């Protein structure tokens, strides 16, 4: 009987029909149980990917998986907090920009509740850099709260808060092996269990900007920017964050509201345009070196401009500043005055 439920929904998708909210609830129940075969789950997710998720379907999937998440109990921080992350999957090999920017935002006094997992596609993911600076992936609830109170920073390691994904991991691995991009390549960044009111979220393909933006709004995010960096003359064509290396596709709501998807040049932030090679990262050792150089404002000009662009957008989004121009000034002063370096020096003592 269980197999028949998912099979019938797969047939609907194969015939081009969108699923209702009730049907999606049933499907998520099936996807998150070990009773359903790997092949049946794969068939369903492949059919959904081939049809293409409607905005309403995507929003319903976000709602269902948020319901199944473990609540970290950070409601008293959520209204002023921001999450900065990307979907990954762009194969660009860039430095950990959103992670570094999250340090800057926290150093400026804005609560950051970052949610993520280990990277599959990067040789140095955000979790690797976080560990390198002394932020644990498996902190106790007490340590997580201490981090927010003393550093304005918390990291919620996704596997600790989403037990429902345990029975989805095998089919995700199978889909990845076959090069199938499923809804699970996109869902992760939308499922922060703390539900921060602000989010700067990068996607690997600009066609997902509006659907993800709508899903976040419908699920309670008050202010958001969904972004995609368009990189000229690069094999991957784009990255899952804002950059100073070409045009940026932006969908915003709340404090930074766009008219649908807009294209913003680096000049929007009063920055020049640079070569994408300025953003290239590497393994953990190399990225730590890049981080230390950036802390001294001694990095490539394209990387510095890109970091300023992202930080300024985050500060404007969460109301720390009134404009992107003010955000750029604040971001530059945080680095120049050594405030981010001082913040990082405090991290290890807080999480010791």
C-alpha positions in Angstrom: 0.0 0.0 0.0 2.8 2.4 0.9 4.5 1.8 -2.5 1.2 2.5 -4.3 1.0 6.0 -2.7 4.3 7.1 -4.1 3.8 5.3 -7.4 0.5 7.0 -8.0 2.0 10.5 -7.3 4.9 9.6 -9.7 2.3 8.8 -12.4 0.7 12.2 -11.9 4.1 13.9 -12.3 4.9 11.9 -15.4 1.7 13.1 -16.9 2.6 16.8 -16.2 0.3 17.4 -13.1 1.4 19.5 -10.2 0.9 17.9 -6.7 -1.4 19.4 -4.1 -0.3 20.3 -0.5 -2.0 17.1 0.8 -0.3 15.0 -1.8 3.1 16.5 -1.0 2.6 15.7 2.7 1.9 12.1 1.7 5.0 12.0 -0.5 7.3 13.4 2.2 5.9 10.8 4.6 6.9 8.1 2.0 10.3 9.6 1.2 11.3 9.8 4.8 10.5 6.2 5.7 12.7 3.2 5.2 9.8 1.1 4.1 9.8 2.5 0.6 12.3 1.1 -1.9 15.2 3.2 -3.1 14.1 2.7 -6.7 10.6 4.0 -6.0 12.0 7.1 -4.3 14.3 7.6 -7.2 11.5 7.3 -9.7 9.4 9.9 -7.9 12.2 12.4 -7.5 13.3 12.0 -11.1 9.7 12.6 -12.3 9.5 15.7 -10.2 12.8 17.0 -11.5 11.8 16.3 -15.1 8.4 18.1 -14.7 10.0 20.9 -12.8 8.8 21.9 -9.3 6.1 24.6 -9.4 6.6 27.5 -6.9 3.7 26.1 -4.8 5.2 22.6 -4.8 8.6 23.9 -3.7 7.0 26.0 -0.9 5.1 23.0 0.3 8.2 20.8 0.4 9.9 23.5 2.5 7.0 23.6 4.9 6.9 19.8 5.3 10.6 19.4 6.0 10.6 22.4 8.4 7.8 20.7 10.3 10.1 17.6 10.8 13.1 19.6 11.9 14.3 19.6 15.6 13.8 23.1 17.1 17.0 24.5 18.5 15.1 26.8 20.8 16.6 30.1 19.5 13.3 32.0 19.1 14.6 34.9 21.2 17.3 35.6 18.5 15.4 34.7 15.4 13.7 38.0 14.7 17.0 39.9 14.4 19.2 37.0 13.0 20.4 36.4 9.5 21.6 33.2 7.7 24.1 33.5 4.8 24.6 30.5 2.6 24.4 29.0 -0.8 23.1 25.9 -2.4 26.5 24.8 -3.6 26.7 22.8 -6.9 28.2 25.6 -9.0 31.6 23.7 -9.3 33.3 27.1 -9.2 36.0 26.3 -6.6 35.8 29.8 -5.1 36.9 30.9 -1.6 34.3 30.5 1.3 32.8 33.9 0.8 29.5 33.5 2.6 31.3 32.0 5.6 33.8 34.8 5.8 31.0 37.4 5.4 29.1 35.7 8.2 32.1 36.4 10.5 32.0 40.1 9.5 28.3 40.4 10.1 28.6 38.8 13.6 31.6 41.0 14.4 29.4 44.0 13.7 26.9 42.9 16.3 24.2 41.2 14.1 23.2 37.7 15.2 24.1 35.1 12.6 22.5 31.7 12.7 24.2 29.8 10.0 22.8 26.4 9.0 24.6 23.9 6.7 26.3 20.6 6.1 29.6 19.4 4.8 30.3 20.2 1.2 30.1 17.5 -1.4 31.3 19.5 -4.4 34.0 21.7 -2.7 37.5 20.7 -1.5 37.0 23.2 1.4 33.4 23.7 2.5 32.0 26.1 5.1 32.1 23.4 7.8 35.8 22.9 7.2 36.6 26.6 7.6 34.3 26.9 10.7 36.2 24.0 12.4 39.5 25.6 11.5 38.7 28.8 13.3 37.4 27.0 16.4 33.7 26.8 15.8 32.5 23.2 16.6 30.0 21.4 14.3 28.5 19.4 17.2 28.2 22.1 19.9 25.8 21.5 22.8 22.6 23.6 23.0 24.3 25.6 25.9 27.4 26.3 23.7 25.3 27.3 20.8 23.4 29.8 23.0 26.7 31.1 24.5 28.0 31.6 21.0 25.1 33.8 20.1 25.2 35.7 23.4 29.0 36.4 23.3 29.8 36.3 19.6 26.5 36.8 17.8 27.2 33.5 16.0 25.8 30.0 15.9 26.2 27.2 13.5 23.5 24.5 13.2 25.0 21.4 11.6 22.1 20.1 9.4 22.4 16.4 10.2 21.8 17.2 13.9 18.5 18.9 13.2 17.0 17.0 10.3 16.6 13.3 11.3 14.0 12.9 8.4 16.9 13.1 5.9 18.4 9.9 7.2 16.2 7.8 4.9 16.7 10.2 2.0 20.5 10.2 1.9 20.8 6.9 -0.1 18.5 8.1 -2.9 20.3 11.5 -3.0 23.6 9.7 -3.5 22.1 7.6 -6.3 20.7 10.7 -8.0 24.0 12.5 -7.8 25.8 9.6 -9.3 23.5 9.8 -12.3 23.8 13.6 -12.6 20.2 14.2 -11.7 19.5 17.5 -10.1 16.6 17.0 -7.6 14.7 19.2 -5.3 17.2 18.2 -2.6 19.9 20.1 -4.4 17.9 23.2 -3.4 16.1 22.6 -0.2 18.9 22.6 2.3 19.5 26.4 2.6 15.7 27.0 3.1 15.4 24.7 6.1 17.2 26.6 8.9 15.5 25.1 11.9 15.9 28.4 13.9 13.9 30.3 11.2 15.9 33.5 11.2 14.0 36.5 9.9 16.6 37.4 7.3 18.4 35.4 4.7 20.9 36.0 1.9 20.8 32.8 -0.2 22.8 32.0 -3.3 21.7 29.6 -5.9 23.6 27.7 -8.7 21.0 28.5 -11.4 19.1 31.8 -11.7 15.9 30.0 -12.7 15.4 29.1 -9.0 15.6 32.7 -7.7 11.9 33.5 -7.6 10.6 30.0 -6.6 13.0 29.9 -3.6 12.2 33.6 -2.8 8.5 32.8 -2.8 9.0 29.7 -0.7 10.9 31.6 1.9 8.3 34.4 2.1 5.4 31.9 2.4 7.3 30.1 5.2 7.9 33.1 7.3 11.1 34.8 6.2 10.6 38.5 6.6 13.5 39.9 4.5 15.4 38.0 1.9 17.8 38.2 -1.1 18.1 35.2 -3.4 21.1 35.7 -5.7 23.1 34.3 -8.5 26.4 35.6 -9.8 26.7 35.6 -13.6 30.3 35.0 -14.6 31.4 35.7 -18.2 33.8 33.3 -20.0 33.6 30.7 -17.2 32.7 27.0 -17.9 30.2 27.0 -15.0 28.6 30.3 -16.2 27.6 31.3 -12.7 28.0 31.0 -8.9 25.8 30.7 -5.9 26.6 34.2 -4.5 27.0 37.8 -5.4 30.3 38.7 -6.9 32.3 41.7 -8.3 33.2 39.6 -11.3 30.2 40.2 -13.5 26.5 40.8 -13.4 24.3 39.5 -10.5 20.7 38.2 -10.8 18.8 39.3 -7.6 15.4 38.5 -6.3 14.6 40.5 -3.1 11.8 41.0 -0.7 11.4 42.9 2.6 13.9 45.7 3.1 15.6 45.0 -0.3 12.6 44.5 -2.6 13.1 44.0 -6.3 10.7 44.1 -9.2 10.9 40.4 -10.0 14.4 39.3 -10.9 16.7 42.2 -11.5 20.3 42.3 -12.9 22.7 44.3 -10.7 26.3 45.2 -11.8 29.1 45.6 -9.3 28.6 49.4 -9.8 25.3 49.0 -7.8 27.6 48.8 -4.8 30.1 51.4 -6.3 32.6 48.6 -7.0 34.6 47.8 -10.2 34.4 44.6 -12.1 37.2 42.1 -11.7 38.3 38.7 -13.1 36.8 35.6 -11.6 40.2 34.2 -10.9 40.4 36.6 -8.0 37.8 34.5 -6.2 39.5 31.1 -6.6 40.0 29.1 -3.5 41.5 25.6 -2.8 41.9 23.2 0.0 41.5 24.1 3.7 45.1 25.1 4.1 44.9 27.5 1.1 41.6 29.0 2.2 42.9 29.7 5.7 45.8 31.6 4.1 43.3 33.5 1.9 41.2 34.3 5.0 44.2 35.6 7.0 45.2 37.8 4.1 41.7 39.1 3.7 41.6 40.0 7.5 44.6 42.2 6.8 42.9 43.7 3.7 45.8 42.1 1.7 43.8 39.9 -0.7 43.1 40.1 -4.4 41.0 43.2 -5.3 38.2 41.1 -6.8 37.8 39.1 -3.6 37.8 42.2 -1.4 35.1 43.8 -3.6 33.1 40.6 -3.6 33.2 40.3 0.2 32.2 44.0 0.6 29.3 43.5 -1.8 28.0 40.5 0.1 28.5 42.1 3.6 26.9 45.4 2.5 23.9 43.5 1.2 23.6 41.5 4.4 23.8 44.7 6.6 21.2 46.4 4.5 18.9 43.4 4.5 18.8 43.1 8.3 18.5 46.9 8.9 22.0 47.4 10.3 22.5 50.2 7.7 20.1 52.2 5.6 21.7 51.7 2.2 24.2 49.6 0.3 26.6 52.5 0.3 26.5 52.7 4.1 27.0 48.9 4.1 30.1 49.1 2.0 31.6 51.7 4.4 30.8 49.7 7.4 32.2 46.5 5.9 35.4 48.1 4.9 35.9 49.6 8.3 35.3 46.3 10.0 38.3 44.8 8.1 40.5 47.9 8.2 40.1 48.4 11.9 40.7 44.8 12.7 37.3 44.1 14.3 36.8 40.9 12.4 40.3 39.7 13.4 39.5 40.5 17.1 36.2 38.6 16.8 38.0 35.5 15.4 40.5 35.6 18.3 37.6 35.5 20.7 36.0 32.5 19.1 38.3 29.8 20.5 37.9 31.0 24.1 34.1 31.0 23.8 33.9 27.5 22.4 36.7 26.0 24.4 
